[in-house]
Amino acid sequence: MPESAVDRLRGTTRSLKQCSFCEKTQDRVRRLFSGIRDAFICDECITYYYNAMAELDRAEAAGGDKR
């Protein structure tokens, strides 16, 4: 359930974990994976960075370096 503006001002809502990369809270993503020292990454960032790495690999294989 989304928090109300009154709850935000009062600070009565529970603390939500958030992605360390995009800062989306756990209620805004499908999955949130934990790492060490309170680091988290969401399924959306995993997909984004996986695709970015694949693109870099394709560029390197084609003989160009897109870094």
C-alpha positions in Angstrom: 0.0 0.0 0.0 1.5 3.4 -0.9 2.3 5.7 1.9 0.2 8.9 2.3 1.7 12.4 2.5 0.7 12.5 6.2 2.5 9.3 6.9 5.6 10.6 5.2 5.6 13.8 7.3 5.0 11.9 10.5 7.6 9.3 9.6 5.3 6.5 10.5 5.9 4.3 7.4 8.3 1.4 7.5 11.7 1.8 6.1 12.0 0.3 2.6 15.1 -1.1 1.1 16.2 0.5 -2.2 18.4 -0.4 -5.1 21.9 1.0 -4.7 22.1 1.9 -8.4 18.7 3.4 -9.4 17.4 4.1 -5.8 14.0 2.6 -6.6 12.5 1.2 -3.4 11.6 -2.5 -3.0 7.9 -1.8 -3.6 8.6 -0.3 -7.1 10.5 -3.3 -8.5 9.8 -7.0 -9.0 12.9 -8.3 -7.2 15.6 -6.7 -5.0 18.8 -8.7 -4.4 21.0 -8.1 -1.4 24.7 -7.9 -1.4 27.2 -7.1 1.3 27.0 -4.1 3.7 23.4 -3.2 2.9 24.0 -3.0 -0.9 21.1 -4.0 -3.1 20.4 -4.3 -6.9 17.0 -4.6 -8.5 16.0 -6.8 -11.4 15.7 -3.8 -13.7 19.3 -2.7 -13.1 20.5 -6.3 -13.6 18.8 -6.4 -17.0 20.1 -2.9 -17.9 23.7 -3.7 -17.0 23.6 -7.2 -18.6 22.4 -5.6 -21.9 25.1 -2.9 -21.6 27.8 -5.5 -21.1 26.5 -7.5 -24.1 26.6 -4.4 -26.3 30.2 -3.8 -25.2 31.1 -7.4 -26.0 29.5 -7.1 -29.4 31.4 -3.9 -30.2 34.7 -5.4 -29.1 34.0 -8.5 -31.2 33.4 -6.3 -34.2 36.8 -4.6 -33.8 35.6 -1.4 -32.2 36.0 -0.2 -28.6 32.9 1.8 -27.5 34.1 2.6 -24.0 
